[in-house]
Amino acid sequence: MQKYSVIVFDLGNVLINFDYAPFIDRLNKAEAGLGEKMINLYRENYHIHRAFEAGKMSEADFLSLMMGWCNNKITGEYFCRIFSDIFTENKKVTSLLPLLKKKYMLALLSNTNIIHKKYGWEKYGFLKYFDKLCLSYELGAVKPEKAIYRSVEEITGFSPEKHIFIDDVKEYAEGARNAGWDAIHFTDYDSLLTKFKSRNII
């Protein structure tokens, strides 16, 4: 009998990479220095980012705040597009999904927000391999809060030890272990493959 029933993947910097440089460049085209000003404000006020990801702040309230930070130089629609045009697929990792899908339930567990989903990553075809999408803003919690891992278990219907989680943030992988899951701290494709093989996953 196989040890795991559910393989849970993080999204950002595992299945898709992200880079805010194009976002900064486009804001700088709207007003000199605006990109750096905006990204610094965003980093200095990380609690805003977390509140939006946790579903504690509405899209309208978030956008209103962002427009102020952007000196009202761009429209909300344009902000959503450039704020989300930061992703590129990690095709080496996503190529594993159809293989894993044959034996396991696949779930996605991401700290994300509605804007990034709608304007950015929901276009990717690899999402069809996932049985469950477990998104922080819908669940009302963020990694590494124990509540988010418990929510995933309710969604999948499996007990903690039947889950294995892959995340690039060590703290989030540890959060999964603290919830009774196995976890892999993702660094690159080759080491992921090695860790999968050592666990007889593939």
C-alpha contacts under 8 A as a table, 3 or more apart, distances in Angstrom:
res1	aa1	res2	aa2	distance
2	Q	5	S	7.40
3	K	162	K	6.65
4	Y	7	I	7.35
4	Y	104	Y	7.61
4	Y	161	E	7.39
4	Y	162	K	4.48
4	Y	163	H	5.85
4	Y	164	I	6.85
5	S	104	Y	5.45
5	S	105	M	6.16
5	S	158	F	7.45
5	S	162	K	5.15
5	S	163	H	6.34
6	V	104	Y	5.56
6	V	105	M	4.69
6	V	106	L	5.74
6	V	107	A	6.96
6	V	156	T	7.71
6	V	158	F	7.76
6	V	162	K	6.18
6	V	163	H	4.86
6	V	164	I	6.50
7	I	104	Y	6.56
7	I	105	M	6.36
7	I	106	L	5.13
7	I	107	A	6.28
7	I	163	H	5.94
7	I	164	I	5.13
7	I	165	F	6.13
7	I	166	I	7.93
8	V	106	L	5.95
8	V	107	A	4.65
8	V	108	L	5.53
8	V	109	L	6.43
8	V	163	H	6.87
8	V	164	I	5.95
8	V	165	F	4.63
8	V	166	I	6.34
9	F	14	V	7.62
9	F	15	L	7.81
9	F	106	L	7.69
9	F	107	A	6.33
9	F	108	L	4.94
9	F	109	L	5.97
9	F	165	F	5.84
9	F	166	I	5.01
9	F	167	D	6.61
10	D	13	N	7.99
10	D	14	V	6.21
10	D	15	L	7.22
10	D	108	L	5.94
10	D	109	L	5.15
10	D	110	S	5.34
10	D	165	F	7.55
10	D	166	I	5.99
10	D	167	D	5.07
10	D	168	D	7.60
11	L	14	V	5.56
11	L	15	L	5.11
11	L	16	I	6.07
11	L	108	L	6.84
11	L	109	L	7.01
11	L	110	S	5.63
11	L	167	D	7.99
12	G	15	L	6.23
12	G	16	I	5.21
12	G	17	N	5.73
12	G	18	F	6.77
12	G	110	S	7.48
13	N	16	I	5.33
13	N	17	N	4.31
13	N	18	F	6.61
13	N	90	N	7.99
13	N	168	D	6.42
14	V	17	N	6.73
14	V	90	N	6.98
14	V	93	V	7.20
14	V	166	I	7.86
14	V	167	D	6.72
14	V	168	D	6.36
14	V	186	F	6.98
15	L	89	E	6.20
15	L	90	N	5.20
15	L	91	K	7.51
15	L	93	V	6.04
15	L	94	T	5.93
16	I	87	F	6.11
16	I	88	T	5.39
16	I	89	E	4.32
16	I	90	N	5.05
17	N	87	F	5.57
17	N	88	T	5.28
17	N	89	E	6.29
17	N	90	N	6.42
18	F	86	I	5.18
18	F	87	F	4.46
18	F	88	T	6.38
19	D	22	P	7.23
19	D	86	I	5.23
19	D	87	F	6.75
20	Y	23	F	5.22
20	Y	24	I	6.35
20	Y	83	F	7.80
20	Y	86	I	5.81
21	A	24	I	5.12
21	A	25	D	6.19
21	A	86	I	7.91
22	P	25	D	5.01
22	P	26	R	6.21
22	P	82	I	7.69
22	P	85	D	7.72
22	P	86	I	6.84
23	F	26	R	5.32
23	F	27	L	6.37
23	F	35	G	7.25
23	F	82	I	5.43
23	F	83	F	5.87
23	F	85	D	7.36
23	F	86	I	7.11
24	I	27	L	5.24
24	I	28	N	6.22
24	I	34	L	7.69
24	I	35	G	4.08
24	I	36	E	6.39
24	I	38	M	7.87
24	I	39	I	7.18
25	D	28	N	5.07
25	D	29	K	6.45
25	D	35	G	6.30
26	R	29	K	5.10
26	R	30	A	6.69
26	R	35	G	7.28
26	R	82	I	7.37
27	L	30	A	5.09
27	L	31	E	6.46
27	L	32	A	7.96
27	L	33	G	7.93
27	L	34	L	5.62
27	L	35	G	4.66
27	L	70	C	7.86
28	N	31	E	5.06
28	N	32	A	4.87
28	N	33	G	5.40
28	N	34	L	5.12
28	N	35	G	4.94
28	N	36	E	7.78
29	K	32	A	6.50
30	A	34	L	7.43
30	A	73	K	6.42
30	A	74	I	7.25
31	E	34	L	5.42
31	E	73	K	7.37
32	A	35	G	7.81
33	G	36	E	5.65
33	G	37	K	6.32
34	L	37	K	5.05
34	L	38	M	5.94
34	L	70	C	6.73
35	G	38	M	5.18
35	G	39	I	6.18
36	E	39	I	5.30
36	E	40	N	6.04
37	K	40	N	5.32
37	K	41	L	6.26
38	M	41	L	5.18
38	M	42	Y	6.16
38	M	69	W	6.02
38	M	70	C	6.30
39	I	42	Y	4.91
39	I	43	R	6.17
40	N	43	R	5.16
40	N	44	E	6.01
41	L	44	E	5.08
41	L	45	N	6.03
41	L	69	W	7.47
42	Y	45	N	5.28
42	Y	46	Y	6.16
42	Y	48	I	7.85
42	Y	49	H	7.43
43	R	46	Y	5.22
45	N	48	I	5.72
45	N	49	H	7.31
46	Y	49	H	5.10
46	Y	50	R	6.29
47	H	50	R	4.95
47	H	51	A	5.97
48	I	51	A	5.08
48	I	52	F	6.23
49	H	52	F	5.27
49	H	53	E	6.24
50	R	53	E	5.03
50	R	54	A	6.01
50	R	142	V	7.68
51	A	54	A	5.08
51	A	55	G	6.32
51	A	56	K	5.02
51	A	57	M	5.68
52	F	55	G	5.26
52	F	56	K	5.80
52	F	57	M	4.81
52	F	58	S	6.90
52	F	59	E	7.58
52	F	62	F	7.02
52	F	113	N	6.39
52	F	137	Y	6.95
53	E	56	K	7.55
53	E	111	N	5.99
53	E	112	T	5.17
53	E	113	N	4.80
53	E	136	S	5.86
53	E	137	Y	4.85
53	E	142	V	7.08
54	A	57	M	7.72
54	A	111	N	7.63
54	A	113	N	7.92
54	A	136	S	5.35
54	A	137	Y	4.47
54	A	138	E	7.54
54	A	139	L	7.35
54	A	140	G	4.86
54	A	141	A	4.93
54	A	142	V	5.62
55	G	58	S	6.93
55	G	113	N	7.75
55	G	136	S	7.11
55	G	137	Y	4.02
55	G	138	E	6.35
55	G	139	L	7.60
55	G	140	G	5.30
55	G	141	A	7.58
56	K	137	Y	7.71
56	K	140	G	7.08
57	M	61	D	6.51
57	M	62	F	6.55
58	S	61	D	5.22
58	S	62	F	6.15
59	E	62	F	5.12
59	E	63	L	6.05
59	E	114	I	7.36
59	E	115	I	7.55
60	A	63	L	5.18
60	A	64	S	6.08
61	D	64	S	5.10
61	D	65	L	6.32
62	F	65	L	5.26
62	F	66	M	6.20
63	L	66	M	4.94
63	L	67	M	6.04
63	L	76	G	6.49
64	S	67	M	5.26
64	S	68	G	6.56
65	L	68	G	5.24
65	L	69	W	6.41
66	M	69	W	4.96
66	M	70	C	6.12
67	M	70	C	4.96
67	M	71	N	6.33
67	M	72	N	4.99
67	M	73	K	7.67
67	M	74	I	7.31
67	M	75	T	7.55
67	M	76	G	6.86
68	G	71	N	5.06
68	G	72	N	5.63
69	W	72	N	7.48
70	C	73	K	6.02
70	C	74	I	7.15
72	N	75	T	7.27
74	I	78	Y	6.43
74	I	79	F	6.67
75	T	78	Y	5.23
75	T	79	F	6.22
76	G	79	F	5.01
76	G	80	C	6.23
77	E	80	C	5.21
77	E	81	R	6.42
78	Y	81	R	5.13
78	Y	82	I	6.27
79	F	82	I	5.38
79	F	83	F	5.69
80	C	83	F	5.18
80	C	84	S	6.11
80	C	115	I	6.24
80	C	116	H	7.74
80	C	119	Y	6.57
81	R	84	S	5.35
81	R	85	D	6.02
81	R	119	Y	5.86
81	R	120	G	7.64
82	I	85	D	4.98
82	I	86	I	7.45
83	F	86	I	6.91
83	F	116	H	7.45
84	S	87	F	7.21
84	S	115	I	7.08
84	S	116	H	5.06
84	S	119	Y	5.62
84	S	120	G	4.66
84	S	121	W	7.86
85	D	119	Y	7.49
85	D	120	G	5.89
86	I	120	G	7.55
87	F	120	G	6.93
87	F	121	W	7.05
89	E	94	T	7.72
89	E	124	Y	7.91
90	N	93	V	5.71
90	N	94	T	6.30
91	K	94	T	4.96
91	K	95	S	5.83
92	K	95	S	5.35
92	K	96	L	7.27
92	K	189	Y	6.70
93	V	96	L	5.62
93	V	97	L	7.55
93	V	189	Y	6.14
94	T	97	L	5.46
94	T	126	F	6.52
95	S	98	P	6.81
95	S	99	L	7.83
96	L	99	L	5.42
96	L	100	L	6.22
97	L	100	L	5.13
97	L	101	K	5.89
97	L	126	F	7.54
97	L	129	Y	6.41
98	P	101	K	5.04
98	P	102	K	6.79
98	P	129	Y	6.49
99	L	102	K	5.78
99	L	103	K	7.87
100	L	103	K	5.80
100	L	104	Y	5.98
100	L	106	L	7.78
100	L	201	I	7.98
100	L	202	I	7.43
101	K	104	Y	5.31
101	K	105	M	6.41
101	K	106	L	6.47
101	K	129	Y	6.57
101	K	130	F	7.95
105	M	130	F	7.54
105	M	131	D	6.29
106	L	129	Y	7.08
106	L	130	F	4.91
106	L	131	D	5.47
106	L	132	K	6.75
107	A	130	F	5.49
107	A	131	D	5.87
107	A	132	K	4.69
107	A	133	L	5.84
107	A	134	C	7.01
107	A	156	T	7.93
108	L	130	F	6.80
108	L	132	K	6.33
108	L	133	L	4.87
108	L	134	C	5.63
108	L	135	L	7.64
109	L	133	L	6.58
109	L	134	C	4.81
109	L	135	L	5.92
109	L	136	S	7.61
109	L	152	V	7.75
110	S	134	C	6.63
110	S	135	L	5.24
110	S	136	S	6.12
110	S	143	K	8.00
111	N	135	L	6.32
111	N	136	S	4.93
111	N	137	Y	7.42
111	N	142	V	5.80
111	N	143	K	6.61
112	T	116	H	6.87
112	T	117	K	7.39
112	T	135	L	6.39
112	T	136	S	5.98
112	T	137	Y	6.57
113	N	116	H	5.57
113	N	117	K	6.35
113	N	135	L	7.88
113	N	136	S	7.39
113	N	137	Y	5.76
114	I	117	K	5.09
114	I	118	K	6.04
114	I	137	Y	7.20
115	I	118	K	5.24
115	I	119	Y	5.81
115	I	120	G	7.48
116	H	119	Y	5.45
116	H	120	G	4.89
116	H	121	W	6.44
117	K	120	G	5.38
117	K	121	W	5.22
117	K	122	E	5.26
118	K	121	W	7.14
118	K	122	E	6.12
119	Y	122	E	7.42
120	G	123	K	6.84
121	W	124	Y	5.94
122	E	127	L	7.55
124	Y	127	L	6.11
125	G	128	K	6.09
126	F	129	Y	5.91
126	F	130	F	7.90
127	L	130	F	5.57
128	K	131	D	7.83
130	F	133	L	6.90
132	K	155	I	7.45
132	K	156	T	7.34
134	C	138	E	7.62
134	C	139	L	7.22
134	C	152	V	6.43
134	C	155	I	7.95
135	L	138	E	5.48
135	L	139	L	6.19
136	S	139	L	5.02
136	S	140	G	5.90
136	S	141	A	5.44
136	S	142	V	5.28
136	S	143	K	7.84
136	S	148	I	7.38
137	Y	140	G	5.43
137	Y	141	A	6.99
137	Y	142	V	7.88
139	L	148	I	6.89
139	L	151	S	7.07
140	G	148	I	7.93
141	A	145	E	6.71
141	A	147	A	6.52
141	A	148	I	5.45
142	V	145	E	5.83
142	V	148	I	6.11
143	K	146	K	7.50
143	K	148	I	6.37
143	K	149	Y	7.86
143	K	172	Y	5.73
143	K	175	G	7.20
144	P	148	I	7.47
144	P	171	E	6.73
144	P	172	Y	4.85
144	P	173	A	7.95
144	P	174	E	7.81
144	P	175	G	4.85
144	P	176	A	7.37
145	E	148	I	5.87
145	E	149	Y	7.46
145	E	175	G	6.99
146	K	149	Y	5.47
146	K	150	R	6.41
146	K	175	G	6.79
146	K	176	A	7.75
146	K	178	N	7.88
146	K	179	A	6.29
147	A	150	R	5.09
147	A	151	S	6.14
148	I	151	S	5.01
148	I	152	V	6.41
149	Y	152	V	5.10
149	Y	153	E	6.49
149	Y	176	A	6.63
149	Y	179	A	6.73
150	R	153	E	5.09
150	R	154	E	6.42
150	R	179	A	7.67
151	S	154	E	5.09
151	S	155	I	6.31
152	V	155	I	5.01
152	V	156	T	6.12
153	E	156	T	5.15
153	E	157	G	5.57
153	E	158	F	5.65
153	E	159	S	6.37
153	E	160	P	6.70
154	E	157	G	5.24
154	E	158	F	7.44
158	F	162	K	6.25
158	F	163	H	7.59
159	S	162	K	5.67
159	S	163	H	7.47
160	P	163	H	5.73
160	P	179	A	6.87
160	P	180	G	5.21
160	P	181	W	5.20
161	E	164	I	7.74
161	E	180	G	5.71
161	E	181	W	4.94
161	E	182	D	6.82
162	K	181	W	7.04
163	H	181	W	5.33
163	H	182	D	6.40
164	I	181	W	5.74
164	I	182	D	4.60
164	I	183	A	5.16
164	I	184	I	7.52
165	F	173	A	6.77
165	F	176	A	6.88
165	F	181	W	7.22
165	F	182	D	6.39
165	F	183	A	4.49
165	F	184	I	6.11
166	I	173	A	6.89
166	I	183	A	5.88
166	I	184	I	4.87
166	I	185	H	6.07
166	I	186	F	6.02
167	D	170	K	7.11
167	D	172	Y	6.65
167	D	173	A	5.76
167	D	183	A	7.81
167	D	184	I	6.61
167	D	185	H	5.42
167	D	186	F	5.34
168	D	173	A	7.75
168	D	185	H	5.52
168	D	186	F	4.42
168	D	187	T	6.15
169	V	172	Y	5.42
169	V	173	A	6.50
169	V	185	H	6.73
169	V	186	F	7.56
170	K	173	A	5.11
170	K	174	E	6.12
170	K	185	H	5.59
171	E	174	E	5.02
171	E	175	G	6.14
172	Y	175	G	4.85
172	Y	176	A	6.44
173	A	176	A	5.18
173	A	177	R	6.47
173	A	183	A	5.44
173	A	184	I	6.43
173	A	185	H	5.86
174	E	177	R	4.96
174	E	178	N	6.11
174	E	183	A	7.29
175	G	178	N	5.03
175	G	179	A	6.33
176	A	179	A	5.00
176	A	180	G	6.57
176	A	181	W	5.33
176	A	182	D	6.93
176	A	183	A	6.37
177	R	180	G	5.12
177	R	181	W	4.78
177	R	182	D	5.54
177	R	183	A	6.09
178	N	181	W	7.22
184	I	192	L	7.65
184	I	195	K	7.58
186	F	189	Y	7.94
186	F	191	S	7.75
186	F	192	L	6.42
187	T	191	S	6.99
187	T	192	L	7.44
188	D	191	S	5.72
188	D	192	L	6.27
189	Y	192	L	5.07
189	Y	193	L	6.20
190	D	193	L	5.15
190	D	194	T	6.32
191	S	194	T	4.95
191	S	195	K	6.16
192	L	195	K	5.12
192	L	196	F	6.10
193	L	196	F	5.05
193	L	197	K	6.15
194	T	197	K	5.16
194	T	198	S	6.18
195	K	198	S	5.08
195	K	199	R	6.39
196	F	199	R	5.28
196	F	200	N	6.27
196	F	201	I	5.11
196	F	202	I	6.03
197	K	200	N	4.87
197	K	201	I	5.84
197	K	202	I	5.48
198	S	201	I	7.70
